[in-house]
Amino acid sequence: MSLSSTPSANRVHIGLYGKRNSGKSSLINAITNQETALVSDFAGTTTDPVYKAMEIHGIGPCMLIDTAGFDDEGELGRLRVEKTRQALEKTDIAVLVFDGRPVTEEKEWLSLLKQKKTPILAVVNKLDLLENPQAYADTLKRDYGLSPVLVSTKTREGIDKVREELIRLLITSRRASRDIWCLRGIVCFW
């Protein structure tokens, strides 16, 4: 079976979650070294979850899920957030993207991910724009138990570390839940 014909169910589903314009789509583009996701300065560019089948070196066949911001507003925004919430059900590894703004909606999403026992990779994006990104990261660690990777999707700083952490989480989660992974038909490597 070729990698391009790997069924969706056999791919690791990596969902990216965060506020509007936190850089979720830009992060997908940086991780894949492709212009995979549509990027814009306008909030709400990603409206419905976008599923992109990829192969990432070290991870293998995966499905990247680019979601709408969970802080979307209005009736249409509420529907977009619901679609984002539905994507949680398909997520094997969650990338929670922060951008230096106060942590608000993220608390609820952290709780949902922890309830589902979904491995979480916290990423602080916009390293090139933040005044004190390390202090922000330290706050996330102290208040929420997260050890975020600091990145700039613009300069690509920290992107290799994101890939390394995704691989580490994949290996760790496979070992911790090998029966679940094997039941889903994902090839086990131990």
C-alpha positions in Angstrom: 0.0 0.0 0.0 1.5 3.4 -0.9 1.5 6.3 1.5 -0.9 8.3 -0.7 -3.4 5.4 -0.5 -3.3 5.0 3.3 -6.9 5.1 4.5 -7.9 8.0 6.8 -8.6 5.6 9.7 -5.0 4.4 9.6 -3.5 7.9 9.8 -2.6 9.7 13.0 -5.0 12.6 13.3 -3.3 15.7 14.5 -5.7 18.5 15.3 -4.6 22.2 15.7 -6.7 24.2 18.1 -6.6 27.8 19.2 -8.1 31.3 18.9 -8.7 33.0 15.6 -5.5 34.3 14.1 -3.3 32.5 16.6 -1.4 30.9 13.6 -2.9 27.4 13.3 -2.9 27.4 9.5 0.5 29.0 9.4 1.8 26.3 11.7 0.5 23.6 9.4 2.3 25.2 6.5 5.5 25.5 8.5 5.3 21.9 9.8 4.7 20.5 6.3 7.0 22.9 4.4 4.1 23.5 2.0 1.4 26.0 1.5 -1.2 23.5 2.6 -3.5 25.8 4.5 -5.0 29.1 3.5 -3.5 31.9 5.6 -4.8 35.5 6.0 -4.6 38.4 8.5 -8.4 38.4 8.7 -9.9 36.6 11.7 -12.1 33.6 10.8 -10.4 32.6 7.5 -10.7 28.9 8.5 -14.4 28.3 8.7 -14.8 24.5 8.9 -12.2 22.0 9.9 -9.9 21.2 7.0 -8.5 17.7 6.8 -5.3 17.3 4.9 -3.7 13.9 4.4 0.1 14.1 4.6 3.2 12.2 5.4 5.6 14.0 7.7 9.1 12.6 8.1 9.3 10.8 11.4 5.6 10.6 11.9 4.5 8.9 8.7 1.0 9.0 7.3 -1.1 11.5 9.2 -4.2 13.7 8.9 -3.7 17.3 9.9 -6.9 19.0 11.0 -6.9 22.8 10.7 -9.8 24.1 12.8 -11.7 27.4 13.1 -10.8 29.5 16.1 -12.7 28.5 19.2 -13.3 32.1 20.1 -15.4 32.7 16.9 -18.4 35.0 17.5 -22.0 35.3 16.5 -24.4 32.6 15.3 -22.2 31.5 12.4 -19.2 31.5 14.8 -21.1 29.2 17.2 -21.7 26.7 14.4 -18.0 26.9 13.5 -17.0 26.2 17.1 -19.3 23.2 17.1 -17.6 21.8 14.0 -14.2 22.4 15.8 -15.6 20.6 18.8 -16.6 17.6 16.6 -13.0 17.4 15.2 -11.9 16.6 18.8 -13.6 13.2 18.4 -11.2 12.4 15.6 -8.0 13.9 17.2 -5.2 11.5 18.3 -2.8 14.3 19.2 -3.9 17.9 19.8 -1.7 20.9 19.1 -3.0 23.8 21.2 -1.7 27.1 19.8 -1.3 30.2 22.0 -0.1 33.6 20.8 0.4 35.6 23.9 -3.2 36.7 24.5 -4.8 36.0 27.8 -5.8 32.4 28.3 -9.6 32.3 28.3 -11.3 29.7 26.0 -8.2 27.6 26.1 -9.1 26.5 29.7 -12.3 24.7 28.5 -10.5 23.1 25.6 -7.6 21.9 27.8 -10.2 20.3 30.1 -12.0 18.6 27.2 -8.7 17.2 25.9 -7.6 16.0 29.3 -11.0 14.3 29.8 -10.5 12.5 26.5 -6.9 11.7 27.5 -5.7 13.2 24.2 -2.0 14.0 24.2 -1.5 17.8 24.0 1.4 19.7 22.5 1.3 23.4 23.5 2.8 25.8 21.1 3.4 29.5 21.7 3.4 31.1 18.3 4.5 34.6 17.2 7.8 34.4 19.0 9.0 37.2 16.7 6.2 39.5 17.9 5.9 38.8 21.6 7.6 41.0 24.1 8.5 38.3 26.6 7.6 34.8 25.2 9.5 32.9 27.8 7.5 34.6 30.6 4.3 33.7 28.8 5.5 30.1 28.5 6.4 30.0 32.1 2.9 31.1 33.1 1.4 28.3 30.9 3.6 25.8 32.7 2.9 27.1 36.2 -0.9 27.6 35.7 -1.8 24.8 33.4 1.0 22.2 33.5 2.0 22.8 29.9 5.5 22.9 28.6 5.0 24.8 25.3 7.3 24.9 22.4 8.1 28.5 21.4 7.8 29.1 17.6 7.6 31.7 14.9 5.8 30.5 11.9 7.1 33.6 10.1 10.8 32.9 10.7 10.4 29.1 11.1 12.1 29.3 14.5 11.1 26.3 16.7 9.4 24.3 13.9 11.9 21.4 14.1 11.2 21.2 17.8 7.4 21.0 17.1 8.1 18.0 14.8 10.3 16.4 17.4 7.6 16.8 20.1 4.9 15.4 17.8 7.1 12.3 17.2 7.7 12.0 21.0 4.0 12.3 21.8 3.1 9.8 19.1 5.6 7.2 20.5 4.5 7.9 24.0 0.8 7.7 23.3 1.2 4.5 21.2 3.0 2.8 24.1 0.4 4.0 26.6 -2.6 2.9 24.6 -1.3 0.3 22.2 -4.5 -1.7 22.4 -6.5 1.3 21.3 -4.1 2.1 18.4 -4.1 -1.5 17.2 -7.8 -1.7 17.4 -8.1 1.3 15.1 -5.8 -0.4 12.6 -2.8 1.8 13.1 0.4 0.0 12.5 2.2 -0.5 15.8 6.0 -0.3 15.9 7.1 -1.9 19.2 
